[in-house]
């Protein structure tokens, strides 16, 4: 009987330790390859193209999209994102980012640059985000092409 009474607390403590270990693993998942690429350096929009890859002239872009051309976007490990002025590197804006839909989309929440963007391509040398935006005053799908900013 005494052995049984000693076994119950040992079993309880063992289960407690095991459950705490699993909880920590779920709260701090390991960064994926795409996460690592995103946070390596800031990104600068180099072009906007139609879905076939043809460049859209800057004068046909909406005001918000033109504003993005003047910023560098810096993703950070803690799911925060900063918009930096290209000339002064001052933080202009900030918010959050998450890879969603099995890493096929990027959810960004920054004033003027919020929404879910289709992640068409992400390599160490290029990022292509698909989104609806005004082109010549008409809302249509387009691709924003970003290059890494290496200083």
N, C-alpha and C positions, 0 to 999 in steps of 0.2 A: 504494500500500500504506500509506504514511504517513497519507494522508487517512482511510482506513478505520480505522486504529488511533486516530486522533483522534475520529472520529465515534462510536465505541462508548462512550467515557467520557461524552461529551456526551449521548448518548441515555440512558445509565444515570442520569445526574444529573437529566435532564429528567423521566424516569419517577418518580424518587424524590420530586422536588418536587411533582409532580401527585398522587401517592398520599398524601403527607402532608397536602396541602390537603383532599382528600376525607375523610380520617380525622377531621380537626378538625370538619368540618361535621356528621358523623354523631354525634360525641360530645356536641355542644352544640346540639341542635335548637332552632329558634326556638319560643318559647312560642306556643301556639294561643290563639284567642279565649277558649275556656273556661278555660284556665290563667290568663289575665289576669283574668278575672272572679273566679275563686276567690281569687286573692291580693290583690285590691283592698282588702279589709277583713275583719275577723273576722265570723263568722256565728253567729247565735243561734237556737236552735230555738224557734219560736213556737207550734207545734201538732203533734199527731200525728193523722192522719186515716185512715179506712179507704180502700179503693181507689176508692170512689165520691166521696170528698171530705168525708164527714161527720166532724166532729171527735170524737175519742175523749177522754173526760174523764181528767184526770190520775190520779185514784184507780184507774183500770183499768190503768194502765201498770205495767210491771215496774220494779224498783229501778234497774237500769242506765239505763233510758230516763229515769226521773225525775232521775237524776244529771246527765244531759246537759242537762236544762232549766236547770241552774244554771251552765252553762259557756258560754263563747264559744269557737268553734273558729276558729283562725287558720291558714290555709294559707300556706306560704311558697314562694318561687321554687325553693329548693333541695330540693324534695320533702319538706320536714319540715312537721309540723303540730303545733300547740300547743293544749292545752285550758287556757283561762284562767278563773279565778274571776271571775264577773260583777261582784262588788263591789270586789275589791281589784286585779284584773287580774294577780294572781300566777299563774305557770305551775303548774298542778296536775298535768299529764300531758303527754306528748309522744310523737311517733312519726313515721311516714312516710305519704305519700299519693301515689297515681298515678292518672291517668285511663287506663282500660283499655277493651278491647273497642270500639275505634273511638270512644272518648270517650262511650260509652253507660253506663259504670259507673265508680264511684269506689272504688278499693281503699285503705282506711284501716287502718293498724295502730297503734292506741293501746290500752293496757290498758283494758278495759271498753267499747270502742267500735271493735272491729276487725271487718273483713269487707269483702265486696264489696257495694256499695250501688248499686242501679240509679239512674242519673241521669235522672229523669223530666223535670226542668226545671231550667235554669240561666240566669238573667238577672241583670242588675245589681240587681234588687229582690227576687228570690226564688230559692231553691234547694229542690228537692223530691227526697228520697232514698227509694227503695223498699227495704224490708228485711223479713225475718221477725223478729218480736219477740213476747214474751209480752203478751197483752192479756187481762185477767181470768184469768190463769193458763194461757191456751191460746195456743200458738204460731200466729201468723197473719201474713200479709203486711199491711203498713201503710206509710204515707207519713209521713216526718218532714219538716216544713216549716220552713225556715230563712229568716231575714231578715238583711240586712246590718246590722252595728252601725256606725253612723256617729256619731262623737263630735265 
